């Protein structure tokens, strides 16, 4: 009787065990399938974004800068009108000036290349010396001219490619404006959706987003803005003293000012020496004194004011972010590189503060 009683019980236990494992396998397969779909569509979406990554990053950057203004305008008008007005403002205040500066800088760079005088660099002497030593007559200028003609022919053949680049730029700018509009108009809704799907408690998310916002403002206001101000101030000295192609060198000083411990002196010091060598000692001294005092005062007073308001970021983070960001994201890496590195440090601080308290947490409750 005992054996007959135990047998159904054993079958029941084993059946329940097998059933539970089957359910677990099905659940795991379902989760794996959803995860695979997520990864596949994330990869395909990344492939769609990559050709216009610079413009997408630019839209995100400008939207972040204008989001406080968007929230204030929404108190007085509709989100649609506020977003449209800010897009128009961004077009006038950011995009058009950036394109104009890019054109001027490119023109100055081309002028620098065109102003290379073969006589000034002693090409004739080099040709004579080669002929004396080797016994073979050479024509460096003629060879370069032939090469330039070949390059010109290649450029003509690549007209379609240049037209493609121009079209791509126009499409990218249009995409950036559309993204900017919707990021401003629906930005709060997007952040709410991100918070909802993030498996973290509300207090952890609050700390995380506060840290990320503080780091981003610290980079943009405490370093990028200061670099632009310092570069422009130093550039005014180049324009005032008649340095050739001053717009190009001003742009170079802005980029150099982003890198701590280097900065604008790498440009205005050689410029002062150039003025002294070309017979303008007073202008040379004036440029050196102006750059050292005015630019130095701007750095000494503006940077502490801004940095004290936001998070203080190590110069090592800025250097790594700027240099690595250029390689990773192109020109937009100047802005996003330091933000990414600073964001990593902010996330690590949040993890250190909340990690032990997350044991047993299943996510945010709504």
Secondary structure, 3 states (H helix, E strand, C coil): CHHHHHHHHHHHHHHHHHHHHHHHHHHHHHHHHHHHHHHHHHHHHHHHHHCCHHHHHHHHHHHHHHHHHHHHHHCCCCHHHHHHHHHHHHHHHHHHHHHHHHHHHHHHHHHHHHCCCCCCCCHHHHHHHHHHHHCCCCCHHHHHHHHHHHHHHHHHHCHHHHHHHHHHHHHHHHHHHHHHHHHHHCHHHHHHHHHHHCCCCHHHHHHHHHHHHHHHHHHHHHHHHHHHHHHHHHHHHHHHCCCCCHHHHHHHHHHHHCCCCCCCHHHHHHHHHHHHHCCCHHHHHHHHHHHHHHHHHHHHHHHHHHHHHCCCCCHHHHHHHHHHHHHHHHHHHHHHHHHHHHHHHHHHHHHHHHCHHHCCCCCCCC
